[in-house]
Amino acid sequence: MSESDDHTLESPPVSDVSQYQPKPADLRRRLEVVGISLVGFLGAFVIAFVVLDWLRHYPSLGALPGTLFDQFLIAGMWADHVLGTNVFQHPFMWRSIATGVLIGIVAPLVGTYLVHRQMALIGETLAHTAFAGVAIGLLVMAVTGYEGSLLLIALVVSIVGALVVQWLADRTSTFGDVPIAIMLSGSFAIGTLLISWGRGYVSVPIDIEEFLFGSMSVVTADGARMMAVLSVAVVGIVAATYKQLLFITFDEQAARVAQLDVSAYNTLLVVMTAVVVVGAMQVLGVILVAGMLVIPVAAASQVARSFRETLYLSILIGQASIVGGFAFAISQSLPSGGSIIVVAISFYLLAVAFSLFTGRSTAISMH
């Protein structure tokens, strides 16, 4: 037997070799899972910081929470030393970063359902409703001496506005986006009138521009805690109702035939949007908050092949937009809201260019 014959007998078939080579789709899926796992770890990390920031004020729990909290600040000092910045050693910056990271998770998570249901405008509407809530909260604080969380009042007003929008959409004969447009303009008009009227009688202790355009200094300890609680709640609700929301998103009529309570799930989605908007308003501002609900999802839709992949990629793009926006805002001393949205739009343009270059269709499957 010749040497070439021995080589032929020893070489495995080509089909067997291909079994050990990962397919591009499998590799892509693994990278997405790794990315989502890292985002989840980052989310858990910042929630741990927020919890320690809260627990350290209770001496009955001992010195451990305070000690661990100080370790965060020490790590921040080392990061400032390495990066040549003066950012990470301050607790308020950690609160802002924690809030931003959580926004980068829950905003695209809820926004994926809104975009695929053509309800992108609802985020802008509820942001304006939250602005009216801020105006109401400022007046309540000035008149009654209320010292609680301003965001709590904005959250209540925003949820009430969400319920009103859903009630009007279900029970009026107008087109679906008419109640949304009315609420959008009406709530912002109420907010501006209340603030203008209030300045003539009481002093407004907070700079309204920070709520309009977003600022890292707006995030308080109470605001960071609220964002952490709301984020855990939203992620848990979406995980528990994923199949039902997916069914309604792609075929609402079939969901009604299957006797799903479509109205209840629609209300749930709108309320979750209101919750996310109020939390994100701290960093992004009223005017720009809807961008994080829409832009990462729009970018992900250009390259994703399924609904689940769109969900994963939108969260990854949202998180990258938050990190990149914070870095740009800190380095250039610019507002965080505009910086984050500009970075998100950059990712969207890159996704569009990639889609056009590869000639890929934007249609996705229901998976």
C-alpha positions as CSV (number, residue, x, y, z in Angstrom):
1,M,0.0,0.0,0.0
2,S,1.4,3.4,-1.0
3,E,2.0,6.4,1.3
4,S,-0.8,8.3,-0.4
5,D,-3.2,5.4,0.3
6,D,-2.3,5.4,4.0
7,H,-2.9,9.2,4.2
8,T,-6.3,8.7,2.5
9,L,-7.3,6.0,5.0
10,E,-6.2,8.1,8.0
11,S,-7.9,11.3,7.0
12,P,-11.4,11.8,8.4
13,P,-14.3,12.5,6.1
14,V,-15.1,16.1,5.3
15,S,-18.5,15.8,6.9
16,D,-17.0,14.6,10.2
17,V,-14.6,17.6,10.2
18,S,-17.5,20.0,9.7
19,Q,-19.2,18.7,12.8
20,Y,-16.5,20.1,14.9
21,Q,-16.5,23.6,13.3
22,P,-19.1,25.9,14.9
23,K,-21.6,27.4,12.4
24,P,-21.7,31.2,12.1
25,A,-25.2,31.3,13.5
26,D,-24.2,29.2,16.6
27,L,-21.1,31.4,17.2
28,R,-23.3,34.5,16.8
29,R,-25.8,33.1,19.3
30,R,-23.0,32.3,21.8
31,L,-21.6,35.8,21.5
32,E,-25.0,37.3,22.2
33,V,-25.5,35.1,25.2
34,V,-22.1,36.0,26.6
35,G,-22.8,39.7,26.0
36,I,-26.2,39.5,27.8
37,S,-24.5,37.6,30.6
38,L,-22.0,40.3,31.0
39,V,-24.7,43.0,31.0
40,G,-26.6,41.0,33.6
41,F,-23.5,40.8,35.8
42,L,-23.0,44.5,35.4
43,G,-26.6,45.1,36.4
44,A,-26.2,43.0,39.5
45,F,-23.0,44.8,40.3
46,V,-24.6,48.3,40.2
47,I,-27.7,47.1,42.1
48,A,-25.3,45.8,44.8
49,F,-23.8,49.2,45.0
50,V,-27.2,50.9,45.4
51,V,-28.2,48.4,48.1
52,L,-25.0,49.0,50.0
53,D,-25.5,52.8,49.7
54,W,-28.9,52.3,51.3
55,L,-27.9,49.8,54.0
56,R,-24.9,51.8,55.2
57,H,-27.3,54.3,56.8
58,Y,-28.6,51.6,59.2
59,P,-26.1,51.2,62.1
60,S,-28.0,48.2,63.4
61,L,-26.7,46.2,60.5
62,G,-23.1,46.6,61.6
63,A,-20.1,48.0,59.8
64,L,-20.1,45.6,56.9
65,P,-22.3,47.6,54.5
66,G,-20.3,50.7,55.1
67,T,-17.0,48.9,54.6
68,L,-18.1,47.3,51.3
69,F,-19.4,50.7,50.2
70,D,-16.0,52.3,50.9
71,Q,-14.4,49.6,48.8
72,F,-16.4,50.8,45.8
73,L,-15.1,54.3,46.4
74,I,-11.5,53.1,46.8
75,A,-11.8,51.2,43.5
76,G,-13.1,54.4,42.0
77,M,-10.1,56.3,43.3
78,W,-7.8,53.7,41.6
79,A,-9.8,54.1,38.4
80,D,-9.4,57.8,38.6
81,H,-5.7,57.4,39.1
82,V,-5.3,55.1,36.1
83,L,-7.6,57.1,33.8
84,G,-6.5,60.5,35.0
85,T,-10.0,61.6,35.9
86,N,-11.8,62.8,39.0
87,V,-15.1,61.0,38.6
88,F,-15.3,57.5,40.1
89,Q,-14.4,58.4,43.6
90,H,-17.6,60.3,44.2
91,P,-20.7,58.5,45.4
92,F,-23.1,60.6,43.2
93,M,-21.2,59.5,40.1
94,W,-21.6,55.9,41.1
95,R,-25.3,56.5,41.5
96,S,-25.5,58.1,38.1
97,I,-23.6,55.2,36.5
98,A,-25.8,52.6,38.3
99,T,-28.9,54.4,37.1
100,G,-27.6,54.6,33.6
101,V,-26.6,50.9,33.4
102,L,-30.1,49.9,34.6
103,I,-31.7,52.3,32.0
104,G,-29.6,50.6,29.3
105,I,-31.2,47.3,30.3
106,V,-34.9,48.1,30.9
107,A,-35.4,50.8,28.3
108,P,-34.6,48.6,25.2
109,L,-36.3,45.7,26.9
110,V,-39.6,47.5,27.0
111,G,-38.9,49.4,23.8
112,T,-38.6,46.2,21.8
113,Y,-42.3,45.5,22.3
114,L,-43.3,49.1,21.7
115,V,-41.4,49.4,18.4
116,H,-42.7,46.1,17.0
117,R,-46.2,47.2,18.0
118,Q,-45.7,50.6,16.4
119,M,-46.2,52.4,19.7
120,A,-42.9,54.3,19.8
121,L,-44.8,57.6,20.4
122,I,-46.1,56.3,23.8
123,G,-42.7,56.7,25.4
124,E,-42.5,60.4,24.4
125,T,-46.0,60.9,25.7
126,L,-45.4,59.4,29.1
127,A,-42.2,61.4,29.3
128,H,-44.2,64.6,29.0
129,T,-46.7,63.2,31.5
130,A,-43.8,62.6,33.9
131,F,-42.7,66.2,33.4
132,A,-46.2,67.3,34.5
133,G,-45.7,65.1,37.5
134,V,-42.4,66.9,38.3
135,A,-44.2,70.2,38.1
136,I,-46.9,69.0,40.4
137,G,-44.3,67.6,42.8
138,L,-42.4,70.8,42.9
139,L,-45.5,72.7,43.8
140,V,-46.4,70.2,46.5
141,M,-43.0,70.4,48.0
142,A,-43.1,74.2,48.0
143,V,-46.6,74.6,49.4
144,T,-46.9,71.7,51.8
145,G,-43.2,71.2,52.8
146,Y,-43.2,67.7,51.5
147,E,-39.7,66.2,51.8
148,G,-40.2,62.9,50.0
149,S,-39.0,61.8,46.6
150,L,-40.0,64.1,43.7
151,L,-39.7,61.1,41.4
152,L,-42.3,59.2,43.4
153,I,-44.9,61.9,42.6
154,A,-43.8,61.9,38.9
155,L,-44.1,58.1,38.9
156,V,-47.6,58.2,40.2
157,V,-48.7,60.9,37.7
158,S,-47.0,59.0,34.8
159,I,-48.8,55.8,35.7
160,V,-52.1,57.6,36.0
161,G,-51.4,59.1,32.6
162,A,-50.6,55.7,31.1
163,L,-53.9,54.3,32.4
164,V,-55.8,57.3,30.9
165,V,-54.1,56.8,27.5
166,Q,-55.0,53.1,27.5
167,W,-58.5,53.8,28.7
168,L,-59.1,56.3,25.9
169,A,-57.5,54.0,23.3
170,D,-59.9,51.1,24.3
171,R,-63.1,53.1,24.7
172,T,-63.0,55.9,22.1
173,S,-63.7,55.6,18.4
174,T,-60.7,57.7,17.4
175,F,-57.6,56.4,15.7
176,G,-55.2,54.7,18.1
177,D,-52.6,57.4,18.1
178,V,-55.0,60.3,18.7
179,P,-55.3,59.9,22.5
180,I,-51.5,59.6,22.6
181,A,-51.0,62.8,20.7
182,I,-53.5,64.6,22.9
183,M,-51.9,63.4,26.1
184,L,-48.4,64.3,24.8
185,S,-49.3,67.9,24.2
186,G,-51.7,68.3,27.0
187,S,-49.4,67.0,29.8
188,F,-46.5,69.1,28.6
189,A,-48.8,72.1,28.5
190,I,-50.0,71.4,32.1
191,G,-46.4,71.1,33.2
192,T,-45.2,74.4,31.7
193,L,-48.3,76.2,33.1
194,L,-47.8,74.9,36.6
195,I,-44.1,75.8,36.6
196,S,-44.8,79.3,35.2
197,W,-47.6,79.8,37.7
198,G,-45.6,78.4,40.6
199,R,-42.7,80.7,40.1
200,G,-44.9,83.7,40.7
201,Y,-45.9,82.4,44.2
202,V,-43.2,80.0,45.4
203,S,-39.5,79.5,44.8
204,V,-38.7,76.4,42.6
205,P,-35.7,74.8,44.3
206,I,-34.7,72.6,41.3
207,D,-33.3,73.5,37.9
208,I,-36.0,72.4,35.5
209,E,-33.5,72.3,32.6
210,E,-31.8,69.3,34.3
211,F,-35.1,67.4,34.0
212,L,-35.6,68.5,30.4
213,F,-32.2,67.6,29.1
214,G,-30.8,65.2,31.7
215,S,-28.0,65.5,34.1
216,M,-25.8,63.2,36.2
217,S,-26.3,65.5,39.2
218,V,-30.1,64.9,39.1
219,V,-29.7,61.3,40.3
220,T,-30.1,61.2,44.1
221,A,-29.8,58.2,46.4
222,D,-33.6,57.9,46.4
223,G,-33.7,58.1,42.7
224,A,-31.0,55.3,42.3
225,R,-32.9,53.1,44.7
226,M,-36.2,53.6,42.9
227,M,-34.5,52.8,39.6
228,A,-33.0,49.6,41.0
229,V,-36.4,48.4,42.4
230,L,-38.3,49.4,39.2
231,S,-35.7,47.6,37.0
232,V,-35.9,44.4,38.9
233,A,-39.7,44.6,38.7
234,V,-39.7,45.3,35.0
235,V,-37.3,42.5,34.2
236,G,-39.2,40.0,36.3
237,I,-42.5,41.0,34.7
238,V,-41.2,40.7,31.2
239,A,-39.6,37.3,32.0
240,A,-42.9,36.0,33.4
241,T,-45.1,37.3,30.6
242,Y,-42.7,37.0,27.7
243,K,-44.8,34.5,25.6
244,Q,-48.1,36.4,26.2
245,L,-46.5,39.8,25.2
246,L,-44.9,38.2,22.2
247,F,-48.1,36.7,21.0
248,I,-50.0,40.0,21.4
249,T,-47.2,41.9,19.7
250,F,-47.3,39.9,16.5
251,D,-51.0,38.9,16.3
252,E,-53.3,40.7,18.6
253,Q,-56.4,39.3,17.0
254,A,-55.2,35.7,17.3
255,A,-54.4,36.4,21.0
256,R,-58.0,37.6,21.5
257,V,-59.3,34.4,19.8
258,A,-57.0,32.4,22.2
259,Q,-58.8,34.3,25.0
260,L,-55.9,36.2,26.3
261,D,-56.8,39.3,28.2
262,V,-55.2,41.6,25.6
263,S,-56.4,44.8,27.2
264,A,-54.8,43.8,30.5
265,Y,-51.5,43.0,28.8
266,N,-51.6,46.3,26.8
267,T,-52.2,48.1,30.1
268,L,-49.3,46.3,31.7
269,L,-47.0,47.2,28.8
270,V,-48.0,50.9,29.0
271,V,-47.5,51.0,32.8
272,M,-44.1,49.4,32.4
273,T,-43.2,52.1,29.9
274,A,-44.3,54.8,32.3
275,V,-42.1,53.2,35.0
276,V,-39.1,53.1,32.7
277,V,-39.6,56.6,31.5
278,V,-39.7,58.1,35.0
279,G,-36.5,56.3,36.0
280,A,-34.7,57.2,32.7
281,M,-35.8,60.8,33.0
282,Q,-33.1,61.4,35.6
283,V,-30.2,60.8,33.2
284,L,-31.7,61.4,29.8
285,G,-34.2,64.2,30.4
286,V,-37.8,64.5,29.4
287,I,-37.1,65.5,25.8
288,L,-34.7,62.7,25.0
289,V,-35.9,59.8,27.2
290,A,-37.9,58.2,24.3
291,G,-34.7,57.8,22.3
292,M,-33.5,55.0,24.5
293,L,-36.8,53.2,24.0
294,V,-36.6,53.4,20.2
295,I,-33.1,53.9,18.9
296,P,-31.3,50.7,20.2
297,V,-34.3,48.6,19.0
298,A,-34.2,50.2,15.6
299,A,-30.5,49.5,15.3
300,A,-30.9,45.9,16.5
301,S,-33.8,45.3,14.0
302,Q,-31.4,46.1,11.1
303,V,-29.2,43.1,11.9
304,A,-31.3,40.7,14.0
305,R,-32.9,37.6,12.5
306,S,-35.5,37.0,15.2
307,F,-37.5,38.8,17.9
308,R,-35.4,37.3,20.7
309,E,-32.2,38.3,18.9
310,T,-33.6,41.8,18.5
311,L,-34.3,41.9,22.2
312,Y,-30.7,40.8,23.1
313,L,-29.0,43.1,20.6
314,S,-31.1,46.1,21.6
315,I,-30.0,45.6,25.2
316,L,-26.4,45.3,24.2
317,I,-26.6,48.4,22.0
318,G,-28.4,50.3,24.7
319,Q,-25.7,49.4,27.2
320,A,-23.0,50.4,24.8
321,S,-24.8,53.7,24.2
322,I,-25.0,54.4,27.9
323,V,-21.3,53.7,28.5
324,G,-20.2,55.6,25.4
325,G,-22.5,58.5,26.2
326,F,-21.3,58.8,29.8
327,A,-17.6,58.7,28.6
328,F,-18.3,61.4,26.1
329,A,-20.3,63.5,28.5
330,I,-17.7,63.3,31.2
331,S,-14.7,63.9,29.0
332,Q,-16.3,67.0,27.3
333,S,-18.4,68.3,30.2
334,L,-21.6,67.9,28.3
335,P,-25.1,66.9,29.3
336,S,-25.5,63.1,29.6
337,G,-28.8,62.9,27.8
338,G,-27.7,64.3,24.5
339,S,-24.4,62.5,24.6
340,I,-26.1,59.1,25.1
341,I,-28.6,59.7,22.3
342,V,-25.9,60.8,19.9
343,V,-23.9,57.6,20.6
344,A,-27.1,55.5,20.2
345,I,-27.8,57.2,16.8
346,S,-24.2,56.4,15.7
347,F,-24.9,52.7,16.5
348,Y,-28.1,52.9,14.5
349,L,-26.3,54.5,11.5
350,L,-23.7,51.7,11.6
351,A,-26.4,49.1,11.8
352,V,-28.1,50.6,8.7
353,A,-24.8,50.7,6.8
354,F,-24.1,47.1,7.7
355,S,-27.6,46.1,6.6
356,L,-27.3,47.9,3.3
357,F,-23.8,46.5,2.7
358,T,-24.8,42.9,3.3
359,G,-28.1,43.3,1.5
360,R,-30.0,41.8,4.4
361,S,-33.8,42.0,4.7
362,T,-35.1,43.6,8.0
363,A,-37.9,41.1,8.3
364,I,-37.6,39.0,11.5
365,S,-39.2,35.8,12.6
366,M,-41.4,35.3,15.6
367,H,-38.9,33.6,17.9
